[in-house]
Amino acid sequence: MQFHLNGFKGSGDPLTLQFEGEQEPDFQTNLPEEVDVLVVGAGPAGQLLGTQLSRFPNITTRIIESKSGPLQQGQADGLQCRTVEIFEAFGFSEKVLKEAYWVNETTFWSPTEDGKGLRRTGRIRDTEEGLSEFPHVILNQARLHGLWLDAMKWSPTRLEPSYSRQMIDMKIPVDDGPVEVTIERLDSKHRGQREIVRAKYVVGCDGSRSAVRKCLGLEMKGDFANQAWGVLDALVVTDFPDLRLKTAIHSANEGSILIIPREGGYLARFYIELDKLEQDERIASKNLTADVLVDRAQRIFHPFTFSVRHIAYWSVYEVGQRLTDHFDNVPKSQRGARNPHVFICGDACHTHSAKAGQGMNVSMNDAFNLGWKLAAVLHGTADPKLLHTYTEERQDIAKLLIDFDREISRMFAAKPKSKIGEDEKDTVDPALFQKYFERQGRFMAGVETKYKPGLITSDDTSHQYLATGFSIGTRFQSVQVLRLADAKPVHLGHVMDADGRWRIVLFGDSADPTSPISPMYQICERLWKDLISKYTPSGADIDSVIDVRAVFQQHRHSLNVSSLPELLLPHKGKFGLQDYEKAFTDEESYGFGFGEIYKTRGVDKERGCIVVVRPDQYISAVVPLNIEAVGMLLSFFDGFMKSCASNNGVSNGHVDGIEL
């Protein structure tokens, strides 16, 4: 974390002190008539998107939510490894890790041979070694909402959702004019009052019954599995031994249960298989109660005892997998002719079951994909055609999710296979069920995403051999390095904050990087002259759009910080202070181990390489560490970035008007 760039702020939380004294707007009174982005819905996707946009003081964002206030309990709770990586980018992963339940093991239970009892048939590590520096954790959605609200509250814009408001209509012009949104107030004091907001962009994060989706005329296509499930958050007393482990139970004849231990040491969540539904029957007609869920759970757990002492939350739902054709207002046939201005995220465009803990995570990843793109277009640093990549990238991921969920839901609902020759459609072999869990571990951890080649993902893989562990299209998997200036161990991925900036990571070759004739030194000179200056606005810091970092394989004691290229020791801020946090070495730390990033990620030590990382931490390109690579990078960025006409305010790392 860096602060005090433009002056000392005193003691206290640096995240809040940097905005101390700024006037806090009132988000519960009338909405402004014009905004840059209107977010409809304050669920996880809407809150992540709002938090991302709230970090830019020159972007006006508003979030409207039909509920009267923040979520208090229930709903989703599973957080993938990749999602916690995103929390790190927003600055609150430590809070999540401290409070959450850590999913370390998963166990599997099946009927005994006589069908009268249950036996443990398997135990696996939940997350494979080296998948992420973060674990799979469980934390209730209401608490997560609170963390997002805090992050927005202490942003430069002090953003908060505007509650008790629902969107009732939306008019989208055929040109690039603003979208006109009609909003109705729902609170008792203003009930029935309407507000008109004109927004450059509208994002529907308003759930499976999305009003934004309906205004776009988009349909959710797919089917229901005609299977009812219940979810129960409860405090229970039981002699079942695996209550504090993630556990999948298949009983002989009473159905299945998935146990998800919750934070705090006592609470647990139970996903409980209920009855099959008739064709065209909907779960709302069943009039199911919490007692029905408890009774079914007791029958599945038999012969173990299962006594419910307190119910914190319960609900019933119907398994179904549905998906929209596209996630914005521009049909595929018109994408070359116009750019989108309305988008949908999360459950507004894809729905599925809850048992694999994917929904909230995929929804937040939708928003993380979109947020930085909106900011880049609104800032004028990127062409609006960049916004087409949201649907192109995220719809493919949603399709994979739907296919995965359909299969895992089928296996959960199937009876355990007890003899050879049983109908494969209606039964599941417990051993195969466990193997499926293991095989899909990377997908369930959220790290299997690989974006296809496109506008912001290079199709040139000819240099992938220079860094085999940084696969183009996948997320940048962090490894610990040592900061050159102060010998602090730092995860390289943790310097990639959710601030909308691109990252260029230079991995040094075997030559001395401080020598003016080395590839590293010459690359830094050319990157500034030919690339970074082209896209950096006048008067802005040298790293305000593209942030360059470097990793050296030489021992830090052999390197002189003051001899680094200026790009890696830039002057910034109104005082022209030097940034000492751009350069790292690959060596052992004092007491915190050795990341060995070159070895771990397959980086060529003789040649080095350059890795280009998007603002959402996905890898766009891998190119050689040579002068020719600058031309490759120019060609890549010219495909979607806008050139800045004048760069008089920044010159080779020096801020204009500062005596250095």
Protein Blocks (a to p, Z undefined) as FASTA:
>chain_A
ZZhklocebecjfklmmmgoiacddfklccdfbdfbdcehjafklmmmmmmmmmpmkbcc
ddddfbfbdcfbghifbdcfklmmmmmmnopmmmmmmmmccdfbdcdddddfkopaccdf
bdcdfbdghkambdcddddfklmmmmmmmmmmmmmkopacdehiacfbdcddfblcdcdd
ddddfbfklgoiacddddfbdcdfebjklfklmmnopacedddehiacdddddddddfbf
klmgccddddfknoccdddddehhlaccdddddddddehiafklnopafklmmmmmmmmm
pmbdcddfbdfbdcdddddddddfbfcfbdfklmmmpccfbdcehjlloccdfklommmm
mmmmmmmmmmmmmmmmmnopacfklmmmmmmmmmmmmmmmmmmmmmmmmmmmpccdfbgh
iafklpccfklmmmmmmmmmmmmnopmpccdddfklcfbfklmmmommlcghiacddddd
ddfklopacdfklmmccehpacddddddfbdfkbmkbmklmmmmmmmmmmmmmmmcghia
fklmbccddddfbdfklpcfklpcfklmccedjkopacfklbccddddehiajfklmlmn
opafklopaddddfkopafbdcdddfklmmmmmmmmmmmpccdfbfklbgghiaghiaZZ
